[in-house]
């Protein structure tokens, strides 16, 4: 494997391990796809199911099921589009916002506790790595 490919492989492996670490302490009933959809609604505002599906790279039918589960949990709500009565808009509820914030706080705490076990110099290296890697995720 080329060194850059090895680095990419190592980074993907680390990403998976971090995800699993955070999922192990998960206390809510919201799935990863539901969390992603809710997060997108909170960051970008209300949307149609089709637009959400496109943004998340899934089929509209799959996103429809995801949104319905979020509606059933009281985390999002649907409303008629005032500009086009044939369309329905989906938006996060206050409960959805609180649930997302609670989950974020919990995951942050887990990572902060793990980071606290590192020497200060290693934490500084992690901070530098985050700053270097962040632009890789911007489209």
VENSUL-V619327 format. One record per backbone hydrogen bond with DSSP energy under -1.0 kcal/mol. CO is the residue of the C=O (numbers start at 1). NH is the residue of the N-H. If there is no record, write none. Layout:
CO&NH / CO&NH
This chain:
2&6 / 3&7 / 4&8 / 5&9 / 6&10 / 7&11 / 8&12 / 9&13 / 10&14 / 11&15 / 12&16 / 13&17 / 14&18 / 15&19 / 16&20 / 17&21 / 18&22 / 19&23 / 20&24 / 23&26 / 31&35 / 32&36 / 33&37 / 34&38 / 35&39 / 36&40 / 37&41 / 38&42 / 39&43 / 40&44 / 41&45 / 47&90 / 48&52 / 49&53 / 50&54 / 51&55 / 52&56 / 53&57 / 53&58 / 59&63 / 60&64 / 61&65 / 62&66 / 63&67 / 64&68 / 65&69 / 66&70 / 67&71 / 68&72 / 69&73 / 70&75 / 71&74 / 75&93 / 77&91 / 79&89 / 84&87 / 87&81 / 89&79 / 90&47 / 91&77 / 93&97 / 94&98 / 95&99 / 96&100 / 97&101 / 98&102 / 99&103 / 100&104 / 101&105 / 102&106 / 103&107 / 104&108 / 105&109 / 106&110 / 107&111 / 108&112 / 109&113 / 110&114 / 111&115 / 112&116 / 114&117 / 115&118 / 119&123 / 120&124 / 121&125 / 122&126 / 123&127 / 124&128 / 125&129 / 126&130 / 127&131 / 128&132 / 129&133 / 130&134 / 133&136 / 134&137 / 135&138
